[in-house]
């Protein structure tokens, strides 16, 4: 079995997992029990693994996994010694199996394996905590804060005055929440910063003058924000992250940004102020957004792009500046076909004649 610091349960038979995962299993393997999940190269005979790409077939042949989740198309590649859970959507099936086998890994739990309010936490007397809230040592909860049942406030976290935190949330170690309304089932990983003022200045006769930022941050239900990401409060309107949106580590979201429902924002993305992103948008890592642009529903932005203009709904864009994928790939192909010296100056005009 692959190493893990999560507690192992009793395990589950493949028959049980097949029902949970909406998969099928051969009758002769139905009673086989797995207790963990692991990659093909690290799995043991009591682990469930995953095979969805022929490039890993060599690893599959040498694997000691007890079972794999696989599509019907790739199932013939699985050695007879390994049981198969055949699923129409293997990725979803493997995720469901992980939830069943390791329920404690679905959302962060208390680092102290405890419940209730620590005597080492600081809670303002006007704060209101529903029954079942866990507050770990050295957390600070400010005046008039309201926190719903089942929520865990991690050690060293700070919840600023008048914030609202919904039910069954996880506020990670050393996270801070200010000027924010947080829905139910929201996860903020360690070090997240929510609700600090945004970056806004105007030039004055004696230098830069700070603009006040008096809006809020609204995180709707089932939002997840990765470690050390930052979400600034609005200046004159709210910064909003829609229901079910997932944000990776080290993402910067500036003031007045509105992100729709069920979006995916990958690590090191930077979103400038007043950007509007529709529902179901996917953004690849290290992409930057110019301020005030709008991205339509269902658009996909490739990694390491710069979005400088509005993106239509359903579009697939990439590059610097971002443009339709077909145009970007055509431009890259043309650039690669140029002689080396010409390639260095492609697209550059300094306004002077060489003669």
C-alpha positions as CSV (number, residue, x, y, z in Angstrom):
1,X,0.0,0.0,0.0
2,X,1.1,3.6,-0.7
3,X,2.1,5.6,2.3
4,X,-0.5,7.9,3.8
5,X,-1.0,9.8,7.1
6,X,-4.8,9.5,6.7
7,X,-6.4,6.9,8.9
8,X,-7.4,3.8,7.0
9,X,-10.9,2.5,7.3
10,X,-12.1,-1.1,7.1
11,X,-11.9,-1.0,3.3
12,X,-14.7,-1.7,0.9
13,X,-15.4,-4.6,-1.5
14,X,-15.4,-3.9,-5.2
15,X,-19.1,-4.8,-5.2
16,X,-19.7,-1.9,-2.8
17,X,-17.5,0.5,-4.7
18,X,-19.1,-0.5,-8.0
19,X,-22.5,0.7,-6.7
20,X,-21.0,4.0,-5.3
21,X,-19.0,4.6,-8.5
22,X,-21.6,3.6,-11.0
23,X,-19.3,1.0,-12.4
24,X,-19.4,-2.7,-13.2
25,X,-17.2,-5.4,-11.7
26,X,-16.8,-9.1,-12.7
27,X,-18.6,-11.5,-10.3
28,X,-15.3,-13.3,-9.5
29,X,-13.8,-10.1,-8.2
30,X,-16.9,-8.7,-6.4
31,X,-15.7,-9.7,-3.0
32,X,-12.2,-8.4,-3.3
33,X,-11.5,-5.7,-0.7
34,X,-9.4,-2.6,-1.2
35,X,-8.5,-0.2,1.6
36,X,-6.5,2.5,-0.2
37,X,-5.9,4.3,-3.4
38,X,-2.5,4.7,-5.1
39,X,-0.8,5.3,-8.4
40,X,-0.1,2.3,-10.7
41,X,3.6,2.2,-9.8
42,X,3.0,2.4,-6.0
43,X,-0.2,0.4,-5.5
44,X,-0.3,-2.8,-3.5
45,X,-2.8,-5.7,-3.7
46,X,-5.2,-3.9,-1.4
47,X,-5.1,-0.6,-3.3
48,X,-7.4,0.8,-6.0
49,X,-5.6,2.5,-8.9
50,X,-6.6,4.3,-12.1
51,X,-5.8,3.7,-15.8
52,X,-7.1,6.1,-18.4
53,X,-4.2,6.7,-20.8
54,X,-2.5,4.1,-23.0
55,X,0.9,5.9,-22.5
56,X,0.9,4.3,-19.0
57,X,0.3,0.8,-20.2
58,X,3.8,-0.3,-19.3
59,X,3.2,0.8,-15.7
60,X,-0.1,-1.1,-15.7
61,X,1.6,-4.3,-16.8
62,X,4.0,-4.0,-13.9
63,X,1.5,-2.8,-11.3
64,X,0.6,-4.8,-8.2
65,X,-2.7,-3.0,-7.7
66,X,-5.6,-5.0,-6.5
67,X,-8.0,-3.2,-8.9
68,X,-8.1,-0.3,-11.3
69,X,-10.9,2.0,-12.5
70,X,-10.9,1.9,-16.3
71,X,-13.1,2.6,-19.3
72,X,-14.5,-0.3,-21.3
73,X,-12.2,0.7,-24.2
74,X,-9.1,0.3,-22.2
75,X,-10.2,-2.7,-20.0
76,X,-8.7,-5.3,-22.4
77,X,-5.2,-3.9,-21.5
78,X,-5.6,-4.7,-17.8
79,X,-3.6,-7.9,-16.7
80,X,-5.8,-10.8,-15.5
81,X,-4.4,-10.5,-12.0
82,X,-5.9,-7.0,-11.5
83,X,-9.6,-6.6,-11.1
84,X,-11.4,-3.9,-13.0
85,X,-14.1,-1.4,-12.2
86,X,-15.4,-0.5,-15.6
87,X,-17.0,2.9,-15.7
88,X,-18.4,5.2,-18.4
89,X,-16.6,8.1,-16.8
90,X,-13.5,6.7,-15.1
91,X,-12.3,10.0,-13.6
92,X,-15.6,10.6,-11.8
93,X,-15.7,7.0,-10.7
94,X,-12.2,7.2,-9.2
95,X,-13.1,10.4,-7.4
96,X,-16.2,8.8,-5.9
97,X,-14.1,5.8,-4.8
98,X,-11.7,8.2,-3.1
99,X,-14.5,9.9,-1.2
100,X,-15.8,6.6,0.0
101,X,-12.4,5.2,1.1
102,X,-11.0,8.4,2.6
103,X,-13.9,10.6,3.7
104,X,-11.6,12.6,6.0
105,X,-9.7,13.8,2.9
106,X,-12.7,15.3,1.2
107,X,-12.4,18.5,3.3
108,X,-9.8,19.6,5.8
109,X,-10.5,18.4,9.4
110,X,-9.5,19.9,12.7
111,X,-5.7,19.6,13.1
112,X,-6.3,18.8,16.7
113,X,-8.8,16.0,16.2
114,X,-11.2,17.9,18.5
115,X,-14.5,19.7,18.5
116,X,-15.8,22.8,20.3
117,X,-14.1,26.0,21.1
118,X,-10.5,26.0,22.3
119,X,-9.7,27.8,25.5
120,X,-6.7,29.3,23.7
121,X,-8.9,31.0,21.1
122,X,-10.0,34.6,21.3
123,X,-13.7,35.2,20.6
124,X,-15.4,38.5,21.0
125,X,-18.4,38.4,23.3
126,X,-20.7,39.7,20.6
127,X,-19.8,37.0,18.1
128,X,-22.5,34.3,17.6
129,X,-21.5,30.7,17.0
130,X,-24.1,28.1,16.3
131,X,-23.7,24.7,18.1
132,X,-21.2,22.4,16.5
133,X,-18.6,25.1,15.5
134,X,-15.0,24.1,16.1
135,X,-12.5,26.9,16.9
136,X,-8.9,25.8,17.2
137,X,-6.2,27.3,19.4
138,X,-5.0,30.9,18.7
139,X,-7.9,31.6,16.3
140,X,-9.3,35.1,16.6
141,X,-13.0,35.9,16.0
142,X,-14.0,39.5,15.9
143,X,-17.1,41.4,17.0
144,X,-20.6,40.6,15.6
145,X,-19.2,37.7,13.6
146,X,-21.7,34.9,12.8
147,X,-20.5,31.3,12.2
148,X,-22.7,28.4,11.2
149,X,-22.8,24.9,12.7
150,X,-20.2,22.3,11.5
151,X,-17.7,25.0,10.5
152,X,-14.0,24.6,11.6
153,X,-11.9,27.7,12.2
154,X,-8.3,26.6,12.0
155,X,-5.5,27.5,14.4
156,X,-4.2,31.1,14.0
157,X,-7.1,32.0,11.6
158,X,-8.6,35.5,11.9
159,X,-12.3,36.3,11.2
160,X,-12.8,40.1,11.1
161,X,-15.7,42.0,12.6
162,X,-19.2,41.5,11.2
163,X,-18.2,38.7,8.8
164,X,-20.6,35.9,8.2
165,X,-19.4,32.3,7.7
166,X,-21.9,29.7,6.7
167,X,-22.3,26.1,7.8
168,X,-19.9,23.2,7.3
169,X,-17.0,25.5,6.1
170,X,-13.3,24.9,6.6
171,X,-11.2,28.0,7.3
172,X,-7.6,26.9,7.2
173,X,-4.7,27.6,9.5
174,X,-3.5,31.2,9.4
175,X,-6.2,32.2,7.0
176,X,-7.8,35.6,7.3
177,X,-11.3,36.7,6.4
178,X,-12.4,40.4,6.5
179,X,-15.4,42.3,5.1
180,X,-16.8,39.0,3.7
181,X,-19.9,36.9,3.5
182,X,-19.1,33.3,3.1
183,X,-21.7,30.7,2.1
184,X,-22.0,27.0,3.1
185,X,-19.5,24.3,2.5
186,X,-16.8,26.7,1.6
187,X,-13.1,25.7,2.0
188,X,-10.3,28.2,2.5
189,X,-7.0,26.5,2.6
190,X,-4.1,27.6,4.9
191,X,-2.9,31.1,4.3
192,X,-5.8,32.4,2.2
193,X,-6.5,36.1,2.5
194,X,-10.0,37.3,1.9
195,X,-11.4,40.8,2.1
196,X,-8.3,43.0,2.4
197,X,-8.5,46.3,0.5
198,X,-7.6,46.3,-3.2
199,X,-4.8,48.1,-5.0
200,X,-6.2,51.5,-5.9
201,X,-4.4,54.8,-6.1
202,X,-4.8,58.1,-8.0
203,X,-2.0,60.5,-8.9
204,X,-2.0,63.7,-6.8
205,X,0.3,66.7,-6.6
206,X,2.2,65.2,-3.8
207,X,2.3,61.6,-5.0
208,X,-0.2,58.7,-5.0
209,X,-3.5,59.1,-3.1
210,X,-5.1,55.9,-1.8
211,X,-8.7,55.2,-2.9
212,X,-10.9,53.7,-0.2
213,X,-12.3,50.2,-0.8
214,X,-15.7,49.9,0.9
215,X,-17.2,46.9,-0.8
216,X,-17.3,43.3,0.4
217,X,-16.2,39.8,-0.8
218,X,-19.0,37.3,-1.3
219,X,-18.1,33.6,-1.6
220,X,-21.1,31.5,-2.6
221,X,-21.7,27.9,-1.5
222,X,-19.1,25.2,-2.3
223,X,-16.4,27.6,-3.3
224,X,-12.8,26.3,-2.6
225,X,-9.8,28.6,-2.5
226,X,-6.2,27.2,-2.5
227,X,-3.4,28.1,-0.1
228,X,-2.0,31.6,-0.2
229,X,-4.5,32.9,-2.7
230,X,-5.8,36.4,-2.2
231,X,-9.3,37.9,-2.9
232,X,-9.5,41.7,-2.4
233,X,-12.8,43.3,-1.3
234,X,-14.6,45.5,-3.7
235,X,-14.0,49.2,-4.0
236,X,-17.5,50.4,-4.8
237,X,-19.1,47.1,-5.6
238,X,-18.7,43.6,-4.2
239,X,-16.0,41.1,-5.3
240,X,-18.0,37.9,-6.0
241,X,-17.0,34.3,-6.5
242,X,-19.9,32.1,-7.7
243,X,-21.2,28.8,-6.4
244,X,-19.0,25.8,-6.9
245,X,-16.0,27.7,-8.3
246,X,-12.6,26.1,-7.5
247,X,-9.5,28.3,-7.2
248,X,-6.0,26.9,-7.0
249,X,-3.0,28.0,-4.9
250,X,-1.4,31.4,-5.4
251,X,-4.2,33.1,-7.3
252,X,-4.7,36.9,-7.1
253,X,-8.2,38.2,-7.5
254,X,-8.4,42.0,-7.4
255,X,-11.2,44.3,-6.3
256,X,-14.6,44.3,-8.0
257,X,-14.0,41.1,-9.8
258,X,-17.0,38.9,-10.5
259,X,-16.5,35.2,-11.2
260,X,-19.4,33.0,-12.1
261,X,-20.5,29.6,-11.0
262,X,-18.5,26.4,-11.4
263,X,-15.3,28.0,-12.8
264,X,-11.8,26.5,-12.5
265,X,-9.0,29.0,-11.9
266,X,-5.6,27.2,-11.9
267,X,-2.5,28.3,-9.9
268,X,-0.7,31.6,-10.3
269,X,-3.5,33.3,-12.2
270,X,-3.7,37.1,-11.7
271,X,-7.1,38.8,-12.3
272,X,-7.0,42.6,-12.3
273,X,-9.7,44.8,-11.0
274,X,-13.3,44.8,-12.4
275,X,-12.9,41.7,-14.5
276,X,-16.2,39.8,-15.1
277,X,-15.9,36.0,-15.7
278,X,-19.0,34.1,-16.7
279,X,-20.2,30.6,-15.6
280,X,-18.2,27.4,-16.3
281,X,-15.0,29.2,-17.4
282,X,-11.7,27.4,-17.2
283,X,-8.4,29.3,-16.9
284,X,-5.0,27.7,-17.2
285,X,-2.1,28.4,-14.8
286,X,0.0,31.6,-14.9
287,X,-2.6,33.5,-17.0
288,X,-3.0,37.2,-16.5
289,X,-6.2,39.3,-17.0
290,X,-6.2,43.0,-17.9
291,X,-8.6,45.1,-15.9
292,X,-12.3,45.5,-16.9
293,X,-12.4,42.7,-19.5
294,X,-15.3,40.3,-19.7
295,X,-15.1,36.5,-20.3
296,X,-18.2,34.8,-21.6
297,X,-19.8,31.6,-20.2
298,X,-18.0,28.4,-20.9
299,X,-14.8,30.0,-22.3
300,X,-11.5,28.2,-22.0
301,X,-8.2,30.1,-21.6
302,X,-4.9,28.3,-22.1
303,X,-2.1,28.4,-19.6
304,X,0.4,31.3,-19.7
305,X,-1.9,33.6,-21.6
306,X,-2.6,37.3,-21.3
307,X,-6.2,38.2,-21.7
308,X,-6.3,41.9,-22.8
309,X,-9.7,42.0,-24.5
310,X,-13.2,40.6,-24.0
311,X,-13.5,36.8,-24.7
312,X,-16.8,35.5,-26.3
313,X,-18.8,32.8,-24.6
314,X,-17.7,29.3,-25.5
315,X,-14.4,30.5,-27.0
316,X,-11.1,28.7,-26.7
317,X,-8.3,31.3,-26.5
318,X,-4.6,31.3,-25.7
319,X,-1.3,33.2,-26.2
320,X,0.1,36.7,-25.6
321,X,-2.1,38.5,-26.2
322,X,-4.8,35.9,-26.0
323,X,-6.7,35.2,-29.2
324,X,-8.7,32.3,-30.7
325,X,-6.7,29.0,-30.4
326,X,-6.6,28.4,-34.1
327,X,-5.1,31.9,-34.7
328,X,-2.6,31.4,-32.0
329,X,-1.4,28.0,-33.3
330,X,-1.3,29.4,-36.8
331,X,0.8,32.4,-35.7
332,X,3.2,30.1,-33.7
333,X,3.6,27.8,-36.7
334,X,4.4,30.8,-38.9
335,X,6.9,32.1,-36.4
336,X,8.7,28.7,-36.2
337,X,9.0,28.7,-39.9
338,X,10.9,32.0,-40.1
339,X,14.7,32.2,-40.2
340,X,16.3,32.7,-36.8
341,X,17.3,36.4,-37.3
342,X,14.0,37.4,-38.8
343,X,12.2,35.6,-35.9
344,X,13.9,37.8,-33.3
345,X,12.3,40.9,-34.9
346,X,9.0,39.4,-35.9
347,X,6.2,41.8,-35.0
348,X,8.6,44.5,-33.8
349,X,8.8,47.9,-35.5
350,X,10.9,50.6,-33.8
351,X,9.8,53.3,-36.2
352,X,13.3,53.8,-37.8
353,X,14.6,52.8,-41.2
354,X,17.7,50.6,-41.3
355,X,19.2,52.5,-44.2
